Amino acid sequence: MTGEVSDARRRLTSRTAALAGAGERAVRALGRASVLVVGAGGLGAPVLTYLAGSGLGRVTIVDHDVVDASNLARQTLFATADIGRSKAECAADRVRGVDPELEVVALTESFRPEHVAGHDVVVDAADSVAVTRAISDACAAAGVPFVWGTVLGLDGQVSVFHDGHSEPIDFHDLHPDALPDEGSCALDGVLPALCGAIGSVMAAQVTALVAGIGEPLLGRVLTVDARRWRWTESVLRRGPGSRRPDPLVEDAPPVIAPAALAAELARRAERAELAAQPAPGDRLLVDVRTPVELATGVIPGSIRPDDLDPVADATTAVVVICASGVRATAWARTARAAGRSATVLDGGIEAWRREGHPMASISADADTIAG
């Protein structure tokens, strides 16, 4: 928005404009801004909810995932009718519903560094260390600040990084070691309201960076302990010995597309073999999801990690399955470090289900997975 502010936009942003020091200047600054939001889940939902009515010029939403029933408690952009829809597209619809003048772009894919180009601020709402490192590097290369937040269980953090600032700081200064993602909301739980609290602070950082409304958390990390709702602030500076993380010793484990795995299982069926009792060269399917997730359906022939025979299956190659691929990647890294051949189902059970491949259910005794 570079010309006159429409009457509809003036009404929408009137409460922001009324803030001390904001006024027309802030409204026009917001209207010229382009913001990239990576992730439309637990953190992305409150971020986008508040950015939707802030008077921005353009918002790009990147998320490869689809809406699941387990998302609804904390991902407030979505409703039951949205289950199975693309999160990015669904979120874009909600944002457009607040401000029809806002240009909204929905990208139903994983983050790529080239997404940063053309944006003034990036919001990292993916809640993944691996994605955050990629965003940090891409933003440093482009000279763009990014807002970061994370939640797990009853703990949350938020900060702002800008490698091109006069006092440069990026995510690597906070976490210099290239460790894989650990923990997940599915395994460790998450307080829904905590997502809203952190996401709201993240949205406020965007308006601070773009329009100077408030002071951004540059060089500061805000931490909340939701057990007692205590907020603490830690100073973060780049020291003379600051370094970028060393790469992981092992590259990311290989992946297999759902269609390729389905074809492999079909060939086994033709031989009248079961995946749980593989012929030489057949791979075991290991599902690392929680019991609650398993109850929604599994790939026929899958087993759980506890069902692996430490002797008979010690060297058998496996295909690791989780909801979207994140936990499976972490599990496969550990398995490969121990000498096992491990491949990850690309996109996890969500991609498998989306493509319409066969599903099975947990057996009646809940101790095994039906083939």
C-alpha positions in Angstrom: 0.0 0.0 0.0 1.8 3.1 -1.2 -1.1 5.5 -2.1 -4.0 6.7 0.0 -5.2 4.6 2.8 -8.8 3.3 2.2 -11.6 4.0 4.6 -11.8 0.3 5.4 -8.1 0.1 6.2 -8.4 3.2 8.4 -11.2 1.6 10.4 -9.2 -1.7 10.6 -6.0 0.0 11.9 -7.7 2.8 13.9 -6.7 1.3 17.3 -3.1 0.8 16.2 -3.0 4.4 14.8 -4.3 5.7 18.1 -1.2 4.4 20.0 1.2 7.1 21.2 3.8 7.7 18.5 2.0 5.6 15.9 -0.5 7.5 13.8 -0.4 7.8 10.0 3.3 7.0 9.9 2.8 3.5 11.5 -0.2 2.7 9.3 1.7 3.5 6.1 4.7 1.6 7.2 2.6 -1.5 7.9 0.9 -1.1 4.6 4.2 -1.2 2.7 5.5 -4.3 4.6 5.7 -7.8 3.3 6.0 -10.6 5.9 6.8 -14.3 5.5 5.3 -16.6 8.1 6.8 -20.1 8.1 4.4 -22.5 9.8 0.6 -22.1 10.3 0.3 -24.4 13.4 0.3 -23.7 17.1 2.5 -20.6 16.9 1.6 -19.6 13.4 -2.1 -19.5 14.2 -2.0 -16.6 16.8 0.7 -14.9 14.8 -1.5 -14.8 11.7 -4.6 -14.0 13.7 -3.0 -10.7 14.9 -1.1 -9.9 11.7 -4.3 -10.3 9.7 -5.8 -7.1 11.0 -2.6 -5.1 11.4 -2.8 -3.5 8.0 0.2 -5.2 6.3 0.7 -5.1 2.5 1.4 -8.7 1.9 1.7 -12.0 3.9 3.2 -15.2 2.6 2.3 -18.4 4.5 4.5 -21.5 4.1 3.3 -24.8 5.5 3.3 -28.3 4.0 1.0 -29.8 6.6 -2.7 -30.5 6.7 -5.2 -29.9 9.5 -5.6 -32.7 12.0 -8.2 -33.1 14.8 -5.4 -32.9 17.4 -4.5 -29.4 16.1 -7.8 -27.7 16.9 -7.2 -27.1 20.6 -4.3 -24.7 20.0 -4.3 -23.9 16.3 -7.2 -21.4 16.5 -7.4 -20.6 12.8 -9.0 -24.0 12.1 -12.3 -25.7 12.8 -13.6 -29.3 12.5 -14.7 -28.7 8.9 -11.0 -27.9 8.0 -9.6 -31.3 8.9 -7.7 -32.7 6.0 -7.2 -29.3 4.3 -3.9 -27.6 3.7 -3.0 -25.5 6.7 -1.4 -22.8 4.5 -4.5 -22.5 2.3 -6.9 -22.6 5.2 -5.0 -20.0 7.1 -4.9 -17.8 4.0 -8.7 -17.9 3.7 -9.0 -16.8 7.4 -6.6 -14.0 6.9 -8.3 -12.7 3.8 -11.6 -12.8 5.7 -10.2 -10.2 8.1 -8.7 -7.9 5.5 -9.7 -8.3 1.9 -7.1 -5.7 0.9 -4.2 -7.7 2.2 -2.3 -9.7 -0.4 -2.0 -13.3 0.9 0.1 -16.0 -0.7 -0.2 -19.6 0.5 2.6 -22.0 -0.3 1.8 -25.7 0.5 5.4 -26.8 0.8 8.3 -26.9 3.2 10.5 -23.8 3.8 13.2 -23.1 1.2 15.8 -20.3 1.5 14.5 -18.6 -1.6 11.2 -17.9 0.1 12.9 -15.1 2.1 13.4 -12.9 -1.0 11.1 -9.9 -1.3 10.1 -9.9 2.4 10.9 -7.3 5.1 10.4 -9.6 8.1 10.3 -13.4 8.5 8.4 -15.1 11.3 9.7 -18.5 12.2 6.7 -20.4 13.6 7.8 -23.8 12.4 9.0 -24.9 15.9 11.8 -26.9 14.4 15.5 -26.4 15.1 16.4 -27.7 11.7 14.1 -25.2 10.0 15.2 -22.4 12.2 18.8 -22.9 11.3 17.8 -22.8 7.6 15.8 -19.6 8.2 18.6 -18.0 10.1 21.1 -18.6 7.3 18.7 -17.4 4.6 17.8 -14.3 6.5 21.5 -13.5 7.2 22.3 -13.8 3.5 19.3 -11.5 2.6 19.9 -9.0 5.5 16.4 -9.6 6.8 15.4 -9.8 10.5 13.4 -12.8 11.7 11.1 -13.4 14.7 11.6 -16.7 16.4 9.4 -18.6 18.9 9.2 -22.0 20.4 6.9 -23.9 22.7 7.0 -27.4 24.2 5.2 -28.7 27.3 4.9 -25.7 29.6 7.9 -23.8 28.4 8.2 -21.1 25.7 10.7 -18.7 24.3 10.7 -15.8 21.8 13.3 -13.5 20.4 14.3 -11.5 17.3 17.5 -12.2 15.3 19.1 -9.9 12.7 22.5 -10.7 11.4 22.6 -7.5 9.4 22.0 -5.3 12.5 24.6 -2.9 13.9 24.9 -5.4 16.7 24.5 -8.6 14.7 22.8 -11.6 16.3 21.3 -14.8 14.9 20.0 -18.1 16.1 23.4 -19.7 15.9 24.6 -17.4 18.7 21.9 -18.8 20.9 22.4 -22.4 19.9 25.9 -22.9 18.3 25.7 -26.7 18.2 23.9 -28.4 15.3 21.7 -30.7 17.3 18.7 -32.4 15.8 15.1 -31.7 16.8 14.3 -33.2 20.2 10.8 -33.6 21.7 7.5 -32.9 20.1 4.1 -31.7 21.1 2.7 -35.1 20.3 5.1 -36.8 22.7 5.6 -34.1 25.4 2.3 -32.3 25.2 1.8 -28.5 25.0 -0.4 -26.1 26.8 -2.7 -24.6 24.1 -2.8 -21.1 25.8 1.0 -21.0 25.9 1.0 -21.2 22.1 -1.3 -18.1 22.1 0.9 -16.3 24.6 4.1 -16.8 22.6 2.5 -16.3 19.2 1.0 -13.0 20.3 4.4 -11.8 21.4 5.8 -12.9 18.1 3.2 -10.9 16.2 4.0 -7.8 18.3 7.6 -8.1 17.3 6.6 -7.8 13.6 4.9 -4.5 14.3 7.9 -3.4 16.4 10.3 -4.1 13.5 8.1 -2.7 10.8 6.4 0.3 12.4 8.5 1.0 15.5 5.6 0.2 17.8 7.5 -1.0 20.9 11.0 -2.2 21.2 11.8 -5.5 19.4 13.5 -8.3 21.3 16.8 -7.9 19.4 19.6 -9.4 21.5 17.1 -10.5 24.2 15.4 -13.9 24.7 12.1 -13.9 26.6 11.3 -17.1 28.4 8.1 -18.1 30.0 7.5 -20.9 32.5 3.8 -21.6 32.3 3.9 -23.8 35.5 3.9 -20.6 37.5 3.6 -18.0 34.7 7.0 -16.4 35.3 8.5 -14.4 32.4 12.3 -13.9 32.4 14.6 -12.0 30.0 18.1 -13.0 29.1 20.6 -10.9 27.2 22.1 -12.4 24.1 25.2 -11.0 22.5 27.6 -12.2 19.8 31.0 -12.8 21.4 34.4 -12.7 19.8 34.4 -16.5 19.7 31.0 -16.8 18.2 30.8 -19.5 15.5 28.4 -21.1 13.1 27.5 -24.6 14.0 29.6 -27.5 12.7 27.5 -29.7 10.4 26.1 -32.9 11.8 28.5 -35.8 11.3 25.8 -37.7 9.4 23.7 -36.2 6.6 20.0 -36.4 6.9 18.7 -40.0 6.5 17.3 -41.0 3.1 13.6 -40.7 2.5 11.2 -42.8 0.5 8.1 -41.4 -1.1 4.7 -42.9 -0.1 4.0 -44.1 -3.6 7.4 -45.9 -3.7 6.8 -47.6 -0.3 3.2 -48.6 -1.4 4.7 -50.2 -4.5 7.3 -52.0 -2.4 4.5 -53.4 -0.1 2.4 -54.4 -3.1 5.3 -56.5 -4.4 5.6 -58.2 -1.0 1.9 -59.0 -1.1 2.4 -60.6 -4.4 4.9 -62.9 -2.8 2.4 -63.6 0.0 4.9 -62.2 2.5 4.1 -60.1 5.5 6.0 -56.8 6.2 6.2 -57.9 9.9 7.9 -61.1 8.7 10.1 -59.9 5.9 12.0 -62.0 3.4 15.7 -61.3 3.0 16.1 -57.8 1.9 12.7 -56.7 3.0 12.6 -53.7 5.3 10.6 -53.5 8.6 8.2 -50.7 9.0 8.7 -49.0 12.4 6.0 -46.5 13.5 7.3 -44.2 16.2 4.1 -42.3 16.8 2.3 -42.2 20.2 -0.5 -44.8 21.0 -3.1 -42.0 20.5 -1.8 -41.3 17.0 -1.6 -45.1 16.2 -5.2 -45.4 17.0 -6.1 -43.2 14.1 -4.6 -45.7 11.6 -1.4 -47.3 10.6 0.3 -48.7 7.5 -0.4 -52.4 7.3 2.5 -54.5 8.7 4.0 -51.8 10.8 5.5 -52.5 14.2 6.5 -50.3 17.1 10.0 -49.7 18.3 9.5 -51.8 21.4 8.6 -54.7 19.1 12.0 -54.8 17.5 13.9 -58.0 18.5 17.3 -56.8 19.7 18.9 -59.9 18.4 16.9 -61.1 15.3 16.2 -57.5 14.1 19.5 -55.9 15.1 20.8 -55.3 11.6 17.5 -55.4 9.6 16.9 -52.3 7.5 13.9 -50.2 8.5 11.5 -47.6 7.1 10.6 -45.2 10.0 7.2 -43.6 10.1 5.8 -40.7 12.2 3.1 -38.1 11.6 5.0 -35.8 9.3 8.6 -37.0 9.2 10.3 -35.0 12.0 10.3 -37.6 14.7 11.1 -40.3 12.2 14.1 -38.4 11.1 15.4 -38.1 14.7 14.8 -41.8 15.3 16.5 -42.8 12.0 19.6 -40.7 12.8 20.0 -42.6 16.1 19.5 -45.9 14.3 22.0 -45.1 11.6 24.6 -44.0 14.2 24.2 -47.5 15.7 24.9 -49.1 12.3 21.3 -49.8 11.1 20.1 -48.9 7.7 17.1 -46.5 8.3 15.0 -44.7 5.8 12.2 -42.1 6.6 8.8 -42.1 5.0 8.7 -38.7 3.3 5.9 -36.6 4.8 4.9 -39.4 7.3 1.6 -40.9 7.8 -0.1 -37.7 6.7 1.4 -37.9 3.2 0.5 -41.6 3.1 -3.1 -40.9 4.0 -3.4 -37.9 1.6 -2.3 -40.1 -1.3 -4.9 -42.7 -0.5 -2.7 -45.7 0.3 -4.0 -48.6 2.4 -4.4 -48.1 6.1 -5.0 -50.7 8.9 -6.0 -50.4 12.6 -4.6 -51.5 15.9 -5.6 -55.0 16.8 -8.2 -55.6 19.5 -5.7 -56.5 22.2 -3.9 -53.1 21.5 -0.5 -54.9 21.8 0.2 -55.4 18.1 -0.5 -53.5 14.9 -2.8 -55.3 12.5 -1.3 -56.3 9.1 
